[in-house]
Amino acid sequence: MIALVVAIAALLYFTRDDSVEKHCRDIIKHPEKHPALYFENYNFNKNTSLLERIKIAPDFVLDDLKKQQVYGKYSTYIPTGDEKLLFEKYLNLLPKLNRDVLAAKLIGIYFINDYDGGGSTNWVMDKNNNMYVYMVINSVLLKEDISQWLTYKENCCFIPGNGKIVVNCGSKYKALLYGLLHESNHVVDLELGITPYLAEDVKYLRKLKNKNTKFTKDIWLEYNNPHKEYDFKGRSGLAYYTMRRVLFDKAYYMNLSKSPFVSLYGSQNWAEDFADMATFYYLTQILKQPYEIKIFEGDNTTTVFPMLSDKLNERLPIIQSLYK
C-alpha cells in the first residue's frame, strides 16, 4: 500500500477485541516486544543525505512487516546505481517542505520486493516520545510508470469483470514519484498537524485531542467518518491491497467527481485525504501532469477529472499555502 501504516503500532495486527489503549500500554511496558517502534534500535544521523538513508531493512522491521502481509512474499531489495540516481532526482522534485521534514525525521528508506502495496510510512518513538519515521517502498515503483501503478491500485479493490478503470497521470515519471510524494506528505502531516492525528495510536501516545483543523473542518466528523453530505454508498466498504473486493459500480466515481476528495483512496480517512490531495495537487499544478480516470464498461467510456471538483477546489488554498 502506498498508504500510511497508521500508527506507531501499525505494523502489528489488531484483533477485534483489542483496544488502542491496551496496545499502546503494551508498547510502553514491553519495548522488547516491539523493537521496530523504538528509536534506540536504529542508527540515525540527521547529517546524512536522504539518498544515503536507503538501507537494507533490519531483520526486526522485516519480521514486523511480514506479520501484516496479505499475499506478498517480502524480501529486501537493493536499488541499482541507476535506480539510486532516479531516486535522487525524484527527491529533488519534492517540495522543499517535504525534503526538510524528511531530513529531520527520516531514519531510513527500505525497498521491499513483493510488498502488498506501494509503500508505507511507519512511526518510531524515542525515550522523550518524539516521533521519527522510516519509509517502506515496494521495489516495483522503480520499474512501473506512475499511470501503470495508479491503474493497478484503482482496480485492486474491485472484483474483475464488470468494469475497468484506467488512470492517466502521464508517462513522464515512474510510480516512485507518487510514492515519495504521498508518503512524505504523511510525515509533513505528522509534524505540522494538518489533520488532528494520523491514527488512534498516535492520538493516544501524543495525548492529542479530537479537534478539527482547517483541513478537516466541515469535511470530517471523525478519522474515517466524513460529514453525511460527503459520504456516499459503498465508500467505507472499499479496501485496498487486501483479499477483500467489491463489485464495481461507476457510481463510485460519479460521487467522487462531486466530492471534496481527490481519490477514492483519499476518501477513506483524513490522513489519506491530505496525503493524496497534496500529492495530486503537486503532480498536476506544479509538475503539470494530467490526472484523469477513465471508466470502461463494454463499449461505453466515462472520464472523470477529480481535480475539477468545485468542492475539492474550495480546499486547495490550504494545500497551496504549504508551498509558498
Secondary structure, DSSP 8 states (H G I E B T S, - for coil): -EEE--STTTTS---TT--HHHHHHHHHH-GGG-GGGBGGGS---TTS-SGGGB----HHHHHHHHHH-SS---EEE---HHHHHHHHHHHHHS-HHHHHHHHHHEEEEEEEET-SSSEEEEEEE-TT--EEEEEEEEGGGGTSBHHHHHHHHHHTTB-TTS-EEEEE--SSSBHHHHHHHHHHHHHHHHHHTSSS-SSHHHHHHHT------TTTTTTEEETTEE-GGG--TTGGG--SSSS--B---THHHHHHHTSS-SSTGGGS-HHHHHHHHHHHHIIIIIS----EEEEEETTEEEEE-GGG-HHHHTTHHHHHGGG-
